[in-house]
Amino acid sequence: MSDPTSGAVLRGAVDLSSLRSRATAPAAAPSDTAGAATPLVFDVTDESFGQVLELSRTVPVVVDLWAEWCGPCKQLSPILEKVVVELGGRLVLAKVDVDANPQLAQGFRAQSIPMVVALVAGQPVPLFTGAVPEQQVRDVFAQLLQLAAQNGVTGTVPLGGDEESADEEPALPPRHQEAFDAIESGDYARAVAAYEAALTENPRDEQARAGLGQVRLLQRVQDVDLQQARDAAASAPLDAQAQFVVADLDIAGGHVEDAFGRLLDLFAALPADQRAAVRERLIELFGLVGDTDPRVIRARGRLTSLLF
């Protein structure tokens, strides 16, 4: 997947680095709009994020990282909600209070807010940072829908009160449902076991394979301190495990090219007899992002040139 914007918009953003010492007591959600009462706009927490990843395989999820004290957030959030609601279920909006959910803020590498990213088939897509005009939001969302369609994510969310539509939603296969429930409760080990069992029963179950990769990534980055991980990687540039941790964090935060570049540089620097693990991790991450993604194609090309 590619970034549907030409660059991050920093105007109207609040720098989070100057707020490290701020008390992190949970803040109230922004005042509801007409859209907030529908299934299209909802709050998400560190604990419930797995459910959002699962949903993004059906419909694109826009993630709004905000805080109660952030003035630009209060300008942007109503615009996001309005545009999402007008799109009638083709997108949903997940709202993340960065004070109450520090793991998600760290995972998305939110240095300033408001920050808006998307999830398509479980993969993060950076959109923009800062309060932007409504027309720009509409333009970016239109590009996001095109990107989602290219990656086979074309579902819609039934609007509230439509019981018939809800009844028509196909039930998840039992192993997938078990994994989904485990992700929702934060039990990633059980989710991994459920997806592995699904693949044992049906090795061609691509949804299970994709889900397994996502959960393993979540499992690896759970409780990792971003700054400590980066410091460790910087102090030991040839330590594969240290580089793997930062690459995982970059993938989880949507910085795909940074992750690939880090591991390809490591592969190039290591002796031939120490490269196998790096190649295996790259292939795993390629599968997470998608074989047709231009960033994967470029990275595969470089990996091939390094191999031969």
Helices and strands as residue ranges (DSSP letters): E 14-15, G 17-19, G 34-37, E 41-43, H 49-55, E 61-66, H 71-86, E 92-97, H 102-107, E 112-113, E 115-120, E 123-129, H 134-150, H 163-168, H 174-184, H 188-201, H 206-221, H 226-235, H 240-252, H 256-269, G 272-274, H 276-289, H 294-307
